[in-house]
């Protein structure tokens, strides 16, 4: 792992992280909060999941007669868990004047359709951090089968509190 910081020590949150705790680490809210539970955090990785329900708004149009989760939302879910890991590793939360913003995705591959009733397991591992840019190797699985993979980049930004 290439990293600018010399320290990997951080306060590990109590696991599993429930939706109440996740909302402390992500500024997203319904219908765009795509992480339901965080089940593991290591010094450079995170495992979480998203329960995919037929009641999701995106199923209204994607596709009503054959509801599949849009690939861009799977990638967004991977970016969200990567952002949570960034906050945890920096011992910060959005309320403290910073955000982790989705900065890019490379090597995105979709291997399996995600449908209503699936539990999407989201894994993200830090591979590089330099000058506020974090790069993660990410994978999303359903029942142990890879649904999608990507290299996700997020940017750590300080924001003004009003």
ABEGO torsion letter per residue (X at the ends): XBBABABABBBBBBOBBBAAAAAAABABBOAABABABBABBBAABBBBBBBBBAABAAAAAOBAABBBBBAAAAAAAAAAAAAAAAAAAAGBBAAAGBBBBBAEBBGBBBABBBBBGBBBBBBBBBABBBGGBBBBBBBBBBGGBBABBBBBBBBBBBBBBX
